[in-house]
C-alpha cells in the first residue's frame, strides 16, 4: 500500500481495499492490518526469504548450487508469519484503526543470507554470488506503536526465524 504502482494491479487493489476500510470505518467496526514482510517455512519459494533458505539448505546437503543475489543492501523488516498471525485477533477486538504489524527492525538481504549460512556453518563465498541487478525501493519504517499498545510484540528473533526456515527447507 505504500508504493502501489510498483506492484501493478496487485498493489493498486491493496491500496483500494485499505482506503475502503477507512471509508467504512464510521459505519462499521473495521480495521486495517498492514503486515510488513512476513515469512515462514510455508511461504512460496518464489519469494526472496524462502529462496535464500532453500538454496542454503541444498548447499548444506552437499548439492552443487549457488545463491545468486542482486540487491544485497536492500532492507526489509522481516518477521515470522506465526507471530504476525497472533496480532490479527488483537486487531479484530481493538478499537477500529490502522495497525502495522512488523518487528520495527530492518535487515539487509545480506544479513538474511548470512544468518542462513551461519545456521548451517557455511561460508559466504562457498554459496553466494552477487550480481548487478535491480535495486528495490527502500521499505518505509514501520510504526508499531499502535500494535504494541494492544500487547503484541514479535516473539521469534530474526536469526531463529532464518534457522527455522533453513531447517525446514
C-alpha positions as CSV (number, residue, x, y, z in Angstrom):
1,X,0.0,0.0,0.0
2,X,3.0,2.3,0.4
3,X,4.0,2.1,-3.3
4,X,1.0,0.6,-5.0
5,X,2.2,1.3,-8.6
6,X,5.4,-0.7,-8.1
7,X,3.2,-3.9,-7.8
8,X,0.8,-3.1,-10.6
9,X,-2.8,-4.2,-10.2
10,X,-1.9,-6.2,-7.1
11,X,-0.6,-3.1,-5.3
12,X,-3.4,-0.8,-6.5
13,X,-6.1,-3.3,-5.3
14,X,-4.5,-3.5,-1.9
15,X,-4.4,0.4,-1.7
16,X,-8.1,0.5,-2.8
17,X,-9.1,-2.1,-0.1
18,X,-7.1,-0.1,2.6
19,X,-8.9,3.1,1.6
20,X,-12.3,1.4,1.5
21,X,-11.8,0.2,5.1
22,X,-11.0,3.7,6.2
23,X,-14.1,5.0,4.3
24,X,-16.5,2.5,6.0
25,X,-15.0,2.9,9.5
26,X,-17.6,5.5,10.6
27,X,-20.3,2.9,9.9
28,X,-18.7,-0.4,10.7
29,X,-16.2,-1.8,13.2
30,X,-13.3,-2.3,10.8
31,X,-9.6,-2.0,10.9
32,X,-6.6,-2.3,8.6
33,X,-3.8,-4.7,9.4
34,X,-0.7,-3.8,7.4
35,X,1.6,-6.7,7.7
36,X,5.2,-6.0,6.7
37,X,7.4,-8.7,5.1
38,X,6.5,-11.8,7.0
39,X,7.8,-15.2,6.2
40,X,7.9,-18.8,7.3
41,X,8.9,-22.2,6.0
42,X,5.4,-22.4,4.3
43,X,6.0,-19.3,2.2
44,X,6.1,-19.8,-1.6
45,X,9.6,-20.3,-2.8
46,X,9.2,-17.6,-5.4
47,X,9.7,-15.1,-2.6
48,X,13.2,-14.0,-1.6
49,X,13.4,-15.3,2.0
50,X,12.4,-18.9,1.2
51,X,14.6,-18.9,-1.9
52,X,17.6,-18.0,0.3
53,X,16.8,-20.5,2.9
54,X,16.1,-23.3,0.4
55,X,19.3,-22.7,-1.6
56,X,21.4,-22.6,1.6
57,X,19.8,-25.8,2.8
58,X,20.5,-27.5,-0.5
59,X,24.1,-26.4,-0.3
60,X,24.4,-27.7,3.2
61,X,23.2,-31.1,2.0
62,X,26.1,-31.1,-0.5
63,X,24.2,-30.1,-3.6
64,X,26.2,-28.1,-6.1
65,X,24.0,-24.9,-6.0
66,X,24.7,-21.2,-6.0
67,X,22.6,-18.5,-4.4
68,X,22.5,-15.5,-6.9
69,X,21.6,-12.2,-5.2
70,X,21.5,-8.8,-6.7
71,X,20.4,-6.1,-4.2
72,X,22.2,-7.4,-1.1
73,X,22.0,-4.0,0.6
74,X,18.2,-3.8,0.2
75,X,16.5,-3.8,3.5
76,X,13.2,-5.4,4.8
77,X,11.5,-5.6,8.1
78,X,11.3,-9.4,8.1
79,X,9.1,-11.1,10.7
80,X,7.9,-14.6,11.4
81,X,4.4,-15.2,10.0
82,X,3.1,-17.1,13.0
83,X,4.0,-14.1,15.2
84,X,2.1,-11.9,12.8
85,X,-0.9,-14.2,12.9
86,X,-1.1,-13.7,16.7
87,X,-1.7,-10.0,16.1
88,X,-4.8,-10.4,14.0
89,X,-7.3,-11.3,16.7
90,X,-6.0,-8.5,18.8
91,X,-6.7,-6.1,16.0
92,X,-10.2,-7.5,15.5
93,X,-11.0,-6.9,19.1
94,X,-9.4,-3.5,19.4
95,X,-10.9,-0.1,18.6
96,X,-11.1,0.4,14.8
97,X,-7.9,1.8,13.3
98,X,-4.9,1.1,11.2
99,X,-2.4,-1.3,12.7
100,X,1.0,-2.0,11.3
101,X,2.4,-5.4,12.2
102,X,6.2,-5.5,11.9
103,X,9.3,-6.1,14.0
104,X,10.4,-2.4,13.9
105,X,13.9,-3.6,12.8
106,X,15.1,-3.6,9.2
107,X,17.7,-6.1,8.0
108,X,19.6,-6.1,4.7
109,X,19.3,-9.0,2.3
110,X,23.0,-9.9,3.0
111,X,22.1,-10.2,6.7
112,X,19.4,-12.8,5.9
113,X,21.8,-14.7,3.7
114,X,24.5,-14.5,6.3
115,X,22.1,-15.8,9.1
116,X,21.1,-18.7,6.8
117,X,24.7,-19.6,6.1
118,X,25.6,-19.4,9.8
119,X,22.7,-21.7,10.6
120,X,24.4,-24.5,8.7
121,X,28.0,-23.3,9.1
122,X,28.7,-22.4,5.5
123,X,30.9,-19.6,4.2
124,X,29.5,-16.8,2.0
125,X,32.0,-17.4,-0.8
126,X,31.1,-21.1,-1.0
127,X,27.5,-20.5,-1.8
128,X,26.7,-16.8,-2.7
129,X,27.2,-14.9,-6.0
130,X,26.4,-11.2,-6.0
131,X,25.4,-9.9,-9.4
132,X,24.4,-6.5,-10.6
133,X,20.7,-6.2,-10.9
134,X,17.6,-4.1,-10.0
135,X,17.6,-2.3,-6.7
136,X,14.4,-2.5,-4.7
137,X,12.9,0.7,-3.3
138,X,13.5,1.2,0.4
139,X,10.9,-0.1,2.7
140,X,9.2,2.6,4.8
141,X,10.0,2.3,8.5
142,X,7.2,0.7,10.5
143,X,5.3,2.5,13.2
144,X,4.5,-0.4,15.5
145,X,3.4,1.7,18.5
146,X,-0.4,1.0,18.0
147,X,0.0,-2.8,17.7
148,X,2.4,-2.8,20.7
149,X,-0.2,-0.9,22.7
150,X,-2.5,-3.9,22.2
151,X,0.1,-6.1,23.9
152,X,1.6,-7.6,20.8
153,X,5.3,-8.0,20.1
154,X,7.2,-10.4,17.9
155,X,8.4,-13.4,19.8
156,X,10.7,-15.0,17.3
157,X,14.1,-13.4,16.8
158,X,15.4,-12.8,13.4
159,X,18.2,-15.4,13.4
160,X,15.9,-18.0,14.9
161,X,13.3,-17.4,12.2
162,X,16.0,-17.8,9.5
163,X,17.3,-21.0,11.1
164,X,13.8,-22.5,11.2
165,X,13.4,-21.7,7.5
166,X,16.7,-23.3,6.6
167,X,16.0,-26.4,8.7
168,X,12.5,-26.8,7.1
169,X,13.8,-26.4,3.5
